[in-house]
């Protein structure tokens, strides 16, 4: 079904570019996290509401969890991009 959705390259190429931008941003964010001595809090925002999650509330290491989350996101988008590129070559 997805290959039908992107059968027109004019639709596929902008989507692949968007995915590449996400990957680039996440890789840059990952490298910046390495330079931080420690993540002390994370702010979540949505619908005009902001919630700050402080390291003291979470029994897990925010540094490690954010690193894992970002690495997994990079891997997800790289695999998604690779699969779409392979579909477009069929």
C-alpha positions as CSV (number, residue, x, y, z in Angstrom):
1,X,0.0,0.0,0.0
2,X,2.8,2.4,0.8
3,X,4.5,1.8,-2.5
4,X,1.2,2.9,-4.2
5,X,1.1,6.0,-2.0
6,X,4.6,7.0,-3.2
7,X,4.4,5.6,-6.8
8,X,4.8,9.2,-8.0
9,X,8.4,10.4,-7.3
10,X,7.2,13.9,-6.9
11,X,5.6,12.7,-3.6
12,X,8.4,10.4,-2.5
13,X,11.4,12.7,-2.9
14,X,10.1,15.5,-0.6
15,X,9.1,12.9,2.0
16,X,12.6,11.3,1.8
17,X,14.1,14.8,2.2
18,X,12.0,15.4,5.3
19,X,13.2,12.1,6.8
20,X,16.8,13.1,6.0
21,X,16.3,16.4,7.8
22,X,14.9,14.5,10.8
23,X,18.0,12.3,10.8
24,X,20.3,15.3,10.5
25,X,18.6,17.1,13.4
26,X,18.7,14.0,15.6
27,X,22.3,13.4,14.9
28,X,23.2,17.0,15.7
29,X,21.1,16.8,18.9
30,X,22.9,13.5,19.9
31,X,26.3,15.1,19.5
32,X,25.2,18.1,21.5
33,X,23.9,15.9,24.3
34,X,27.4,14.4,24.6
35,X,28.7,17.8,25.4
36,X,26.3,18.4,28.3
37,X,27.7,17.4,31.7
38,X,24.2,16.1,32.8
39,X,20.6,16.4,31.8
40,X,18.7,17.8,34.8
41,X,15.3,18.2,33.3
42,X,13.2,17.8,30.2
43,X,10.3,20.0,29.3
44,X,7.3,18.6,27.4
45,X,4.9,21.0,25.6
46,X,1.6,20.6,24.0
47,X,-1.7,22.4,23.7
48,X,-0.4,25.5,25.5
49,X,0.8,23.4,28.5
50,X,4.4,22.9,29.5
51,X,5.5,20.2,32.0
52,X,9.0,20.0,33.4
53,X,10.2,16.6,34.3
54,X,13.1,16.9,36.7
55,X,15.8,14.2,37.2
56,X,14.8,14.0,40.9
57,X,11.4,12.6,39.9
58,X,12.6,9.9,37.5
59,X,14.3,6.8,38.9
60,X,16.3,6.4,35.6
61,X,19.2,8.4,34.3
62,X,17.8,11.0,31.9
63,X,21.2,11.3,30.1
64,X,21.2,7.6,29.2
65,X,17.4,7.5,28.5
66,X,17.6,10.5,26.1
67,X,20.7,9.0,24.4
68,X,18.9,5.7,23.9
69,X,15.7,7.4,22.7
70,X,17.6,9.6,20.1
71,X,19.7,6.7,18.9
72,X,16.6,4.5,18.4
73,X,14.9,7.4,16.6
74,X,17.9,7.8,14.2
75,X,17.9,4.1,13.5
76,X,14.1,4.1,12.9
77,X,14.3,7.0,10.4
78,X,17.4,5.5,8.6
79,X,15.6,2.2,8.2
80,X,12.4,3.8,7.0
81,X,14.4,5.9,4.5
82,X,16.3,2.9,3.3
83,X,13.1,0.9,2.8
84,X,11.4,3.7,0.9
85,X,14.4,4.1,-1.4
86,X,14.4,0.3,-2.1
87,X,10.7,0.4,-2.9
88,X,11.2,3.3,-5.3
89,X,13.9,1.2,-7.1
90,X,11.5,-1.6,-7.9
